[in-house]
Amino acid sequence: MRTMNKRIIMLMAAALALLSASGQVEFTGVGAYQPIKVIPDNNTDLKMIYVLYDTDGVGMTFTSSTGERATWQTYDAQGGHLYFENVPVSWDGYKTTLNQVIPNKGYIITEGEGSKPYYCWVVNYADYFLELNDLFYNNETPCNLISFRIDGHGDAIPYYTVDGRRQVLDREIKLRYNTLVWDDSTHWQEQETIDNFVALDQAVEIAPPLCNTAIEMTGDRFLKEWGIGASAEADYFYTQAVDCGSTAVQDEQTNKNVKKLSGGLGGSAPVHIVFTGYPTDAVAFRVWEMATDPEFENIILQYNQDEVDYVFDEWGTYYMRYRVANADGSCEAFGTTYTINISESALDCPNFFSPGTTEGVNDIWMVSYKSIIEFHCWIFNRWGTLIYEFTDPGGGWDGRYRGRLVDPGVYYYVITAKGSDGVPHNKRGDITILRYNKRGGGTSTGEGGAEY
C-alpha cells in the first residue's frame, strides 16, 4: 500500500512538471555584459524579458524540464497582427540551442504536447543604445513649463505581449535638479527632485524649479546595471518662477460669554489676526490684499510686506490673500484666499445672579455680546448711588461694593455701547441679587450670562 502511494505521488509530480514546463533559458557568447532580466507584468503572459547588450554572435539555449525536445517559434506584431515563424534549433538530448539569437522578437518554446509554452522576449540593446551628449533647456515660458532639447537619443524599447499588445520597457532615464517644496507650515525646503522618463522619444518637460539649480540627465537602468552609465548636464539654471505659502493666525477668544467660533476665521469683533506670507527665492514683489469680494475686484487695503497684523472691528465679510511676482512681473503666484466673517453686533443682559455662592456658578453678573467695540456700564443701588462701573464687555460685577458683598435685592444698570456694524446698544434695567451664602472677603470667580 505504501509503495503504491509513493508511485502515485511520483506520477502526479511528473504530470505537473509536464504541464508547467519550467525550463530554463541561457545565453552564450554574451561577453562582459551579462543579460539583464526584466520581470514583466502578469497580464502579459511573458515569463521573462531578456535585455542583451549586443546580440551579434550570441546563442540561446533552453534546458528542458521534461526531457523532451522543445520546439521554438518567434513572434512579432505588425499592423496590429501577430506573425509567427518556426525556428530551427539543435538538440543534444538535454537542451535545444539557437546558435544566433534573432533580436527584438518574442519566443514561444514548447516542450511537448499538453505542456504550457515558455514565453519570453529578447531585446538587442545595441539597437536602442542611450546616447547623451548635451542638454539644453527652453526658458521661454519660465513660469509654467521648462522643456528640454537633448543632443543624443534614447528611443522607446518596445515589446509585445502574447496576445499582441504593444508595451514599452521603462528605461528609467533620470532628470535631477533641486526645487523648493512647501512643508504646509511656515517653511520652504530645498529638496532634490528626480523625474523619471521611460524614453526620450517624447517631450521632456518639467515644472520650473523654484530655486537656482544644476540640472543633470542620467541613465538608463540598463547601462547603470552594466556599470557604464551616460549623463549630460545643462547650463546652470537661474529661476524666474515664483510661488508662495501663507498662514493666518487668529487670537482665540478668551471671554467665556462670547460665542465660540465654529470654524474658519472671524467671529465677534474685534478680531485680531496675524497674516504671514512666505515667498520663494525669485520673489521681488509681494503684497497682502484685502477685498470685499472673493474675486478681488474691490480691493480696499494693500500692504507691501510679508506680515500683516490686523484687527477687524467692522461687521461684514472680508477676503485676504498674499500675492507675489518676480522682478519683471512676468511670473505671479497667489497664496490661500482667507475668508473672514465678522458677525453683526448683539448685546443682552441677565436680570439676576447669586454672588458669593459656594458653587461658583452664576456668581458674576456679565453681559452676553457679539461684535461690541465700544462699551460702558454703570451699576447703581436703589438710592442712585454708583457702586460699580466697567468698560470691557468681557468684564462683569461680582456683587461687591468697596470690597464687601452687597445685600440681596434689586440693583440697576445703565449701558451705552456700539457694535462693529455701527448699531448703538443703549440699555438699562434691573438686576436682582438672590440669596447667597457669604464666603468672606475673597474675590468671587465664575461664569455668567448666556452665550450667543
DRENSE-324023 format. One line per field, with one value per residue (C-alpha): residue in one letter; x, y, z; residue number from 1; chain. Coordinates in pm, 1 decimal, m for minus. Example, Ala and Ser with C-alpha at 12.3 -4.5 7.8 and 13.67 -1.06 7.14 Angstrom:
2
type	c(A; S)
X	c(1230.0; 1367.0)
Y	c(m450.0; m106.0)
Z	c(780.0; 714.0)
seq	c(1; 2)
mol	c(A; A)
REM end
This chain:
452
type	c(M; R; T; M; N; K; R; I; I; M; L; M; A; A; A; L; A; L; L; S; A; S; G; Q; V; E; F; T; G; V; G; A; Y; Q; P; I; K; V; I; P; D; N; N; T; D; L; K; M; I; Y; V; L; Y; D; T; D; G; V; G; M; T; F; T; S; S; T; G; E; R; A; T; W; Q; T; Y; D; A; Q; G; G; H; L; Y; F; E; N; V; P; V; S; W; D; G; Y; K; T; T; L; N; Q; V; I; P; N; K; G; Y; I; I; T; E; G; E; G; S; K; P; Y; Y; C; W; V; V; N; Y; A; D; Y; F; L; E; L; N; D; L; F; Y; N; N; E; T; P; C; N; L; I; S; F; R; I; D; G; H; G; D; A; I; P; Y; Y; T; V; D; G; R; R; Q; V; L; D; R; E; I; K; L; R; Y; N; T; L; V; W; D; D; S; T; H; W; Q; E; Q; E; T; I; D; N; F; V; A; L; D; Q; A; V; E; I; A; P; P; L; C; N; T; A; I; E; M; T; G; D; R; F; L; K; E; W; G; I; G; A; S; A; E; A; D; Y; F; Y; T; Q; A; V; D; C; G; S; T; A; V; Q; D; E; Q; T; N; K; N; V; K; K; L; S; G; G; L; G; G; S; A; P; V; H; I; V; F; T; G; Y; P; T; D; A; V; A; F; R; V; W; E; M; A; T; D; P; E; F; E; N; I; I; L; Q; Y; N; Q; D; E; V; D; Y; V; F; D; E; W; G; T; Y; Y; M; R; Y; R; V; A; N; A; D; G; S; C; E; A; F; G; T; T; Y; T; I; N; I; S; E; S; A; L; D; C; P; N; F; F; S; P; G; T; T; E; G; V; N; D; I; W; M; V; S; Y; K; S; I; I; E; F; H; C; W; I; F; N; R; W; G; T; L; I; Y; E; F; T; D; P; G; G; G; W; D; G; R; Y; R; G; R; L; V; D; P; G; V; Y; Y; Y; V; I; T; A; K; G; S; D; G; V; P; H; N; K; R; G; D; I; T; I; L; R; Y; N; K; R; G; G; G; T; S; T; G; E; G; G; A; E; Y)
X	c(0.0; 280.1; 466.3; 151.3; 105.7; 467.8; 421.9; 105.2; 289.1; 573.5; 326.2; 148.5; 480.2; 575.3; 238.4; 273.4; 623.7; 488.5; 214.8; 428.7; 728.7; 955.1; 1253.4; 1549.6; 1684.4; 2054.3; 2272.7; 2621.2; 2881.7; 2747.9; 3091.6; 3148.4; 2792.7; 2560.4; 2193.3; 1955.6; 1632.5; 1317.0; 1010.9; 704.1; 354.2; 147.5; m108.8; 149.3; 182.5; 555.3; 782.2; 1075.5; 1220.0; 1593.0; 1792.6; 2122.6; 2396.0; 2450.7; 2300.8; 2563.9; 2728.2; 2508.0; 2344.1; 2039.1; 1966.9; 1663.6; 1708.3; 1409.0; 1233.4; 1063.8; 1344.9; 1155.1; 1284.1; 1140.8; 1011.6; 1078.6; 883.4; 937.7; 655.6; 621.2; 339.2; 289.9; m14.7; m196.5; m147.2; 79.6; 321.6; 478.6; 783.1; 928.5; 1291.7; 1529.7; 1727.3; 1973.7; 1905.7; 2165.0; 1918.5; 1906.2; 1872.9; 1784.2; 2009.8; 1965.2; 2312.6; 2228.5; 1967.1; 1704.0; 1680.5; 1376.2; 1139.6; 913.1; 991.5; 746.2; 928.0; 715.2; 845.7; 574.2; 206.0; m6.8; 272.1; 249.6; 483.2; 763.4; 706.0; 982.9; 1106.9; 1466.7; 1587.1; 1901.9; 2007.1; 2254.8; 1952.8; 1831.2; 2161.7; 2124.2; 2345.6; 2358.4; 2592.6; 2440.5; 2128.2; 1959.8; 1652.8; 1399.3; 1319.2; 1065.6; 780.8; 966.3; 652.2; 478.7; 698.4; 1060.9; 1118.1; 1446.4; 1627.6; 1865.3; 2172.2; 2156.0; 1889.8; 1716.2; 1421.1; 1146.1; 1219.6; 901.9; 793.5; 467.7; 257.5; 149.8; m183.3; m18.3; m40.8; 245.7; 430.6; 736.7; 1021.1; 1082.6; 1439.7; 1435.1; 1615.2; 1654.4; 1646.2; 1789.8; 1756.6; 1666.6; 1348.0; 1164.2; 887.7; 632.0; 601.8; 244.4; 354.5; 587.7; 886.4; 1006.9; 1257.9; 1513.7; 1484.1; 1636.7; 1380.6; 1420.1; 1185.8; 1175.2; 1132.5; 1051.3; 1231.3; 1345.4; 1120.7; 865.2; 884.8; 1087.9; 916.0; 908.3; 755.9; 1013.3; 1236.5; 1171.8; 1541.2; 1865.6; 1996.0; 2212.6; 2017.1; 2156.9; 2018.9; 2148.6; 2057.8; 1948.8; 1876.3; 2049.4; 2371.5; 2375.0; 2347.4; 2628.1; 2840.5; 2863.7; 2609.8; 2556.6; 2496.7; 2452.2; 2432.4; 2256.5; 2381.6; 2319.7; 1954.4; 1856.7; 1490.7; 1230.2; 936.2; 770.8; 537.5; 429.2; 276.8; 77.9; m70.6; m340.9; m335.7; m628.8; m619.8; m854.7; m1149.2; m1074.2; m1409.4; m1634.6; m1953.6; m1863.4; m1983.8; m1713.0; m1615.4; m1746.7; m1456.3; m1280.4; m1170.6; m1371.8; m1649.6; m1728.1; m1541.7; m1281.1; m1099.3; m719.2; m543.3; m177.8; m128.8; 215.6; 340.3; 633.8; 782.7; 1018.5; 1363.5; 1276.7; 1005.4; 1081.3; 731.1; 484.2; 154.1; m126.5; m461.6; m792.4; m1116.3; m1490.6; m1539.2; m1368.1; m1265.0; m1070.6; m1234.5; m1297.7; m965.2; m992.5; m645.2; m294.3; 19.0; 355.8; 505.8; 522.7; 339.8; 20.0; m111.8; m474.2; m778.4; m1120.1; m1365.4; m1636.8; m1915.9; m1900.9; m1721.1; m1362.9; m1118.5; m742.1; m468.6; m93.2; 27.6; 387.5; 572.6; 925.3; 1132.7; 981.7; 630.3; 626.4; 562.6; 296.0; 157.0; m111.8; m138.7; m455.0; m759.2; m880.8; m1244.0; m1309.5; m1669.2; m1730.0; m2068.8; m2338.9; m2349.8; m2575.4; m2598.8; m2809.6; m2813.2; m2918.8; m3159.1; m3037.7; m2731.4; m2610.1; m2273.6; m2067.0; m2226.1; m2017.2; m2074.7; m1917.6; m2193.8; m2368.1; m2183.4; m2071.6; m2309.4; m2187.4; m2345.6; m2366.0; m2244.4; m2116.1; m1906.8; m1924.5; m1639.1; m1742.3; m1888.4; m1957.8; m2169.1; m2276.3; m2444.7; m2648.2; m2829.4; m3194.9; m3091.5; m2898.5; m2551.5; m2293.9; m2146.7; m1960.9; m1868.5; m1662.2; m1572.6; m1478.2; m1782.0; m1592.9; m1580.7; m1853.7; m1967.3; m1902.1; m2166.1; m1921.0; m1908.7; m1595.4; m1471.8; m1782.8; m2075.8; m2388.0; m2720.9; m2972.3; m3226.7; m3275.9; m2999.9; m2995.2; m2765.8; m2719.6; m2519.7; m2407.9; m2240.7; m2171.3; m2143.7; m1898.8; m2191.3; m2244.3; m2559.2; m2593.2; m2691.2; m2827.6; m2973.7; m3098.8; m3267.8; m3269.3; m3056.9; m3195.1; m2937.5; m3068.0; m2996.5; m2640.1; m2400.9; m2119.8; m1767.5; m1586.1; m1393.0; m1225.9; m1285.6; m1554.2; m1495.6; m1714.5; m1915.9; m2229.0; m2457.9; m2587.3; m2368.4; m2473.5)
Y	c(0.0; 240.7; 152.1; 228.3; 570.1; 656.0; 563.5; 777.7; 1075.1; 1030.1; 1013.5; 1328.7; 1513.4; 1409.4; 1526.4; 1865.4; 1905.5; 1827.7; 2091.8; 2366.2; 2336.7; 2523.5; 2507.4; 2743.0; 2991.5; 3074.7; 3273.5; 3202.5; 3437.3; 3745.9; 3878.2; 4110.3; 4241.8; 3979.8; 3968.1; 4171.1; 4003.2; 4212.3; 4050.9; 4168.0; 4220.9; 3906.0; 4018.2; 3990.8; 3608.7; 3653.9; 3462.8; 3699.8; 3981.6; 3949.0; 4260.6; 4176.1; 4434.7; 4315.0; 4000.4; 3966.6; 3626.8; 3537.9; 3195.8; 3094.0; 2759.4; 2612.1; 2336.8; 2105.0; 2024.2; 1716.1; 1561.2; 1613.5; 1802.5; 2155.6; 2333.1; 2704.8; 2985.0; 3358.9; 3609.0; 3976.5; 4218.3; 4429.4; 4636.6; 4501.3; 4136.9; 3871.9; 3688.7; 3358.9; 3182.9; 2840.7; 2847.3; 2553.5; 2456.4; 2179.9; 1912.7; 1727.3; 1507.7; 1750.1; 2103.7; 2282.8; 2556.2; 2850.8; 2940.6; 3303.2; 3496.9; 3668.3; 4006.1; 4206.6; 3911.6; 3713.0; 3343.7; 3057.0; 2744.2; 2430.2; 2108.1; 1872.2; 1818.4; 1942.6; 2142.2; 2514.5; 2705.5; 2921.1; 3278.2; 3538.6; 3843.3; 3922.2; 4281.6; 4383.1; 4690.1; 4790.6; 4887.3; 5128.9; 5243.9; 5550.2; 5840.1; 6166.1; 6432.8; 6760.1; 6902.0; 7234.4; 7387.0; 7622.9; 7908.7; 8088.3; 8010.2; 8030.1; 8046.6; 7729.4; 7481.4; 7404.7; 7188.9; 7025.3; 6958.2; 6665.0; 6611.3; 6234.8; 5968.0; 5708.8; 5569.6; 5364.9; 4991.5; 4809.9; 4453.8; 4265.9; 4054.9; 3706.8; 3844.3; 4119.1; 4426.1; 4670.6; 4756.6; 4969.7; 4894.8; 5170.9; 5283.1; 5489.9; 5789.9; 6036.5; 6414.7; 6552.4; 6905.3; 7094.1; 7285.8; 7431.5; 7230.8; 7385.8; 7187.3; 7310.3; 7503.4; 7802.0; 7687.8; 7626.4; 7340.2; 7292.5; 6934.8; 6719.3; 6613.4; 6318.3; 6292.9; 5960.0; 5925.8; 5596.8; 5704.9; 6016.4; 5981.9; 6217.8; 6570.1; 6609.0; 6876.1; 6969.8; 7234.2; 7513.5; 7474.5; 7734.4; 7785.2; 7818.9; 7470.4; 7240.6; 7009.3; 6671.5; 6383.0; 6032.0; 5684.0; 5440.4; 5148.5; 4902.4; 5099.9; 5158.4; 4784.7; 4716.5; 4974.9; 5213.3; 5492.8; 5808.1; 6166.5; 6522.5; 6846.8; 7166.3; 7517.6; 7629.6; 7723.0; 8062.2; 8055.1; 8315.9; 8111.0; 8213.7; 8061.2; 8138.2; 7991.2; 8177.5; 8143.6; 8325.8; 8300.2; 8441.3; 8524.6; 8290.3; 8448.6; 8449.2; 8582.2; 8293.0; 8484.0; 8531.5; 8274.5; 8027.5; 8003.9; 7701.4; 7705.3; 7944.9; 8298.5; 8578.9; 8586.4; 8856.9; 9183.8; 9291.9; 9003.9; 9009.4; 8809.3; 8794.5; 8714.3; 8594.5; 8526.0; 8302.7; 8376.6; 8163.9; 8276.3; 8470.9; 8685.4; 9058.8; 9199.0; 9096.4; 9235.8; 9136.2; 9235.2; 9278.7; 9282.4; 9263.7; 9004.9; 8670.5; 8779.2; 9075.5; 9323.3; 9558.5; 9577.3; 9804.3; 9766.0; 9665.0; 9601.2; 9562.7; 9337.7; 8972.2; 9009.9; 9198.9; 9237.5; 9345.6; 9396.5; 9359.2; 9583.0; 9637.5; 9398.0; 9221.1; 8955.6; 9017.4; 8831.6; 8832.9; 8690.6; 8707.8; 8782.8; 8766.1; 8830.7; 8819.7; 9128.0; 9198.2; 9086.1; 8804.3; 8535.6; 8565.8; 8341.9; 8360.6; 8215.5; 8088.2; 8315.0; 8359.3; 8441.9; 8642.4; 8674.7; 8944.8; 8896.0; 9157.8; 9307.3; 9192.7; 9269.0; 9107.8; 9149.7; 8896.6; 9019.2; 8813.9; 8643.3; 8499.8; 8646.0; 8460.5; 8118.6; 7826.8; 7650.8; 7943.4; 7926.8; 8243.1; 8439.3; 8724.7; 8950.0; 8952.4; 9061.9; 8837.3; 9006.3; 8984.0; 9238.7; 9515.1; 9761.5; 10041.3; 9969.6; 10142.9; 10004.7; 10172.1; 9989.1; 10175.2; 10081.6; 10178.6; 10515.6; 10604.5; 10554.6; 10437.9; 10120.2; 9977.8; 10056.5; 9882.6; 9942.2; 9594.3; 9396.0; 9083.7; 9203.6; 9193.2; 9272.2; 9027.8; 9185.5; 9381.2; 9742.7; 9872.1; 9515.6; 9373.3; 9179.7; 9393.4; 9284.4; 9080.5; 9292.7; 9493.3; 9699.4; 9889.5; 9910.5; 10160.7; 10062.5; 10260.4; 10053.0; 10043.8; 9743.2; 9671.5; 9725.5; 10079.3; 9982.0; 10159.1; 9946.0; 10164.3; 9950.8; 9996.8; 9756.4; 9596.4; 9323.6; 9102.7; 8961.3; 8635.7; 8494.0; 8372.6; 8217.8; 8454.7; 8325.5; 8608.2; 8893.0; 8698.2; 8782.5; 8572.0; 8397.3; 8209.2; 8230.1; 8426.3; 8522.6; 8319.8; 8269.1; 8384.3)
Z	c(0.0; 95.5; m231.2; m436.7; m271.6; m344.4; m709.8; m737.4; m591.7; m843.5; m1134.2; m1014.0; m985.7; m1338.1; m1470.6; m1300.3; m1442.3; m1789.1; m1758.8; m1605.8; m1841.4; m1602.8; m1836.8; m1826.8; m2083.4; m2100.9; m2339.8; m2470.4; m2613.7; m2435.5; m2338.9; m2041.1; m2019.0; m1880.7; m1991.0; m1776.1; m1673.8; m1650.1; m1494.7; m1690.6; m1557.7; m1509.8; m1766.0; m2046.1; m2001.1; m2063.3; m1831.2; m1878.7; m2088.5; m2161.0; m2247.3; m2420.6; m2468.9; m2827.6; m2978.2; m3251.8; m3205.8; m2907.4; m2884.0; m2681.8; m2515.6; m2346.1; m2090.4; m2082.9; m1757.8; m1903.2; m2104.1; m2430.0; m2732.8; m2738.5; m3047.3; m3098.5; m3259.3; m3275.5; m3287.0; m3367.0; m3438.3; m3749.8; m3827.0; m3524.3; m3626.4; m3477.6; m3706.6; m3608.3; m3754.5; m3675.0; m3565.0; m3636.4; m3325.6; m3245.0; m2981.9; m2774.0; m2586.5; m2296.4; m2431.4; m2750.9; m2889.6; m3124.6; m3249.4; m3330.4; m3139.2; m3351.6; m3179.9; m3073.4; m3101.0; m2878.0; m2826.8; m2777.2; m2659.0; m2620.2; m2465.2; m2572.6; m2636.1; m2345.7; m2184.0; m2118.5; m2352.8; m2220.0; m2344.5; m2340.5; m2529.5; m2627.9; m2672.2; m2855.2; m2655.6; m2928.0; m3141.7; m2870.0; m2722.0; m2498.4; m2600.2; m2402.4; m2537.4; m2417.2; m2256.0; m2332.3; m2167.3; m2317.8; m2080.4; m2299.7; m2056.9; m1723.5; m1509.5; m1620.1; m1802.9; m1881.5; m2190.0; m2286.6; m2612.3; m2594.3; m2808.5; m2819.6; m2838.8; m2628.0; m2820.4; m2662.4; m2628.3; m2736.7; m2681.5; m2740.1; m2511.6; m2608.1; m2731.7; m2940.0; m2716.0; m2755.4; m2434.6; m2363.9; m2123.0; m1871.2; m1932.6; m1609.6; m1755.1; m1466.6; m1463.4; m1137.4; m1004.8; m688.2; m617.5; m319.8; m150.6; 85.9; 409.0; 478.8; 785.4; 758.6; 553.2; 201.6; 195.2; m82.0; m199.0; m471.0; m728.2; m964.4; m1262.1; m1444.8; m1822.2; m1989.8; m2307.9; m2493.0; m2797.0; m2640.5; m2499.3; m2181.0; m1972.9; m1604.8; m1382.8; m1344.4; m1036.8; m767.4; m687.4; m880.8; m951.5; m1158.6; m1392.5; m1496.2; m1700.8; m1635.1; m1749.6; m1820.3; m1589.1; m1824.9; m1870.9; m1495.9; m1424.9; m1672.5; m1490.0; m1783.7; m1749.6; m1952.8; m1844.7; m1970.4; m1773.0; m1879.1; m1811.7; m1453.8; m1416.6; m1272.2; m1179.0; m1260.6; m1135.8; m809.7; m555.1; m201.5; 111.0; 372.3; 719.9; 915.3; 1294.8; 1491.7; 1862.1; 2043.1; 2220.6; 2593.2; 2717.4; 2813.6; 2737.9; 2370.4; 2121.0; 2026.7; 1660.3; 1473.2; 1229.7; 995.6; 1066.8; 1222.3; 1477.6; 1729.9; 1673.9; 1744.5; 1572.2; 1577.3; 1301.3; 1200.6; 831.0; 719.4; 367.0; 277.8; m68.5; m278.6; m392.7; m709.0; m549.3; m577.6; m525.3; m255.4; m131.4; 103.8; m46.0; 138.3; m60.0; m5.9; m282.6; m347.8; m699.3; m552.1; m785.2; m492.3; m308.3; m4.9; 151.4; 37.6; 241.2; 65.2; 328.9; 432.1; 764.8; 841.9; 1197.0; 1163.3; 1387.0; 1221.8; 1410.0; 1145.8; 1058.7; 722.1; 516.0; 409.5; 185.1; 229.4; 5.5; m44.3; m399.7; m523.4; m850.1; m988.9; m1075.9; m1418.1; m1323.9; m1578.7; m1315.5; m1047.3; m773.4; m505.7; m158.7; 8.9; m3.0; 355.4; 431.2; 747.9; 869.0; 1131.2; 1295.0; 1349.3; 1694.3; 1977.6; 2349.5; 2618.8; 2996.0; 3261.9; 3532.3; 3830.7; 3974.9; 4306.1; 4408.9; 4667.5; 4607.7; 4720.7; 4388.2; 4197.0; 3931.6; 3810.2; 4076.6; 3843.7; 3656.6; 3293.1; 2965.7; 2659.7; 2343.8; 1988.0; 1799.1; 2060.5; 2002.2; 2244.8; 2589.2; 2923.0; 3204.8; 3533.5; 3824.4; 4089.8; 4407.3; 4462.3; 4607.4; 4289.6; 4435.1; 4176.2; 4317.6; 4013.5; 3650.7; 3378.9; 3011.2; 2892.8; 2770.8; 2874.3; 3233.1; 3497.5; 3852.7; 4135.6; 4364.1; 4576.7; 4680.4; 4848.3; 4885.8; 5053.6; 4910.8; 4885.1; 5032.6; 4827.7; 4645.6; 4329.0; 4163.0; 3836.3; 3532.5; 3251.6; 2938.6; 2634.5; 2363.6; 1991.3; 1760.8; 1476.3; 1239.3; 1375.5; 1566.7; 1907.7; 2206.7; 2488.2; 2762.5; 3116.2; 3353.6; 3694.4; 3848.8; 4123.4; 4362.9; 4500.7; 4843.4; 4879.4; 5127.8; 5214.1; 5160.9; 5330.7; 5171.5; 4889.9; 4523.8; 4364.0; 4030.6; 3788.8; 3470.9; 3399.3; 3115.6; 2824.4; 2515.9; 2171.6)
seq	c(1; 2; 3; 4; 5; 6; 7; 8; 9; 10; 11; 12; 13; 14; 15; 16; 17; 18; 19; 20; 21; 22; 23; 24; 25; 26; 27; 28; 29; 30; 31; 32; 33; 34; 35; 36; 37; 38; 39; 40; 41; 42; 43; 44; 45; 46; 47; 48; 49; 50; 51; 52; 53; 54; 55; 56; 57; 58; 59; 60; 61; 62; 63; 64; 65; 66; 67; 68; 69; 70; 71; 72; 73; 74; 75; 76; 77; 78; 79; 80; 81; 82; 83; 84; 85; 86; 87; 88; 89; 90; 91; 92; 93; 94; 95; 96; 97; 98; 99; 100; 101; 102; 103; 104; 105; 106; 107; 108; 109; 110; 111; 112; 113; 114; 115; 116; 117; 118; 119; 120; 121; 122; 123; 124; 125; 126; 127; 128; 129; 130; 131; 132; 133; 134; 135; 136; 137; 138; 139; 140; 141; 142; 143; 144; 145; 146; 147; 148; 149; 150; 151; 152; 153; 154; 155; 156; 157; 158; 159; 160; 161; 162; 163; 164; 165; 166; 167; 168; 169; 170; 171; 172; 173; 174; 175; 176; 177; 178; 179; 180; 181; 182; 183; 184; 185; 186; 187; 188; 189; 190; 191; 192; 193; 194; 195; 196; 197; 198; 199; 200; 201; 202; 203; 204; 205; 206; 207; 208; 209; 210; 211; 212; 213; 214; 215; 216; 217; 218; 219; 220; 221; 222; 223; 224; 225; 226; 227; 228; 229; 230; 231; 232; 233; 234; 235; 236; 237; 238; 239; 240; 241; 242; 243; 244; 245; 246; 247; 248; 249; 250; 251; 252; 253; 254; 255; 256; 257; 258; 259; 260; 261; 262; 263; 264; 265; 266; 267; 268; 269; 270; 271; 272; 273; 274; 275; 276; 277; 278; 279; 280; 281; 282; 283; 284; 285; 286; 287; 288; 289; 290; 291; 292; 293; 294; 295; 296; 297; 298; 299; 300; 301; 302; 303; 304; 305; 306; 307; 308; 309; 310; 311; 312; 313; 314; 315; 316; 317; 318; 319; 320; 321; 322; 323; 324; 325; 326; 327; 328; 329; 330; 331; 332; 333; 334; 335; 336; 337; 338; 339; 340; 341; 342; 343; 344; 345; 346; 347; 348; 349; 350; 351; 352; 353; 354; 355; 356; 357; 358; 359; 360; 361; 362; 363; 364; 365; 366; 367; 368; 369; 370; 371; 372; 373; 374; 375; 376; 377; 378; 379; 380; 381; 382; 383; 384; 385; 386; 387; 388; 389; 390; 391; 392; 393; 394; 395; 396; 397; 398; 399; 400; 401; 402; 403; 404; 405; 406; 407; 408; 409; 410; 411; 412; 413; 414; 415; 416; 417; 418; 419; 420; 421; 422; 423; 424; 425; 426; 427; 428; 429; 430; 431; 432; 433; 434; 435; 436; 437; 438; 439; 440; 441; 442; 443; 444; 445; 446; 447; 448; 449; 450; 451; 452)
mol	c(A; A; A; A; A; A; A; A; A; A; A; A; A; A; A; A; A; A; A; A; A; A; A; A; A; A; A; A; A; A; A; A; A; A; A; A; A; A; A; A; A; A; A; A; A; A; A; A; A; A; A; A; A; A; A; A; A; A; A; A; A; A; A; A; A; A; A; A; A; A; A; A; A; A; A; A; A; A; A; A; A; A; A; A; A; A; A; A; A; A; A; A; A; A; A; A; A; A; A; A; A; A; A; A; A; A; A; A; A; A; A; A; A; A; A; A; A; A; A; A; A; A; A; A; A; A; A; A; A; A; A; A; A; A; A; A; A; A; A; A; A; A; A; A; A; A; A; A; A; A; A; A; A; A; A; A; A; A; A; A; A; A; A; A; A; A; A; A; A; A; A; A; A; A; A; A; A; A; A; A; A; A; A; A; A; A; A; A; A; A; A; A; A; A; A; A; A; A; A; A; A; A; A; A; A; A; A; A; A; A; A; A; A; A; A; A; A; A; A; A; A; A; A; A; A; A; A; A; A; A; A; A; A; A; A; A; A; A; A; A; A; A; A; A; A; A; A; A; A; A; A; A; A; A; A; A; A; A; A; A; A; A; A; A; A; A; A; A; A; A; A; A; A; A; A; A; A; A; A; A; A; A; A; A; A; A; A; A; A; A; A; A; A; A; A; A; A; A; A; A; A; A; A; A; A; A; A; A; A; A; A; A; A; A; A; A; A; A; A; A; A; A; A; A; A; A; A; A; A; A; A; A; A; A; A; A; A; A; A; A; A; A; A; A; A; A; A; A; A; A; A; A; A; A; A; A; A; A; A; A; A; A; A; A; A; A; A; A; A; A; A; A; A; A; A; A; A; A; A; A; A; A; A; A; A; A; A; A; A; A; A; A; A; A; A; A; A; A; A; A; A; A; A; A; A; A; A; A; A; A; A; A; A; A; A; A; A; A; A; A; A; A; A; A; A; A; A; A; A; A; A; A; A; A; A; A; A; A; A; A; A; A; A; A; A; A; A; A; A; A; A; A)
REM end
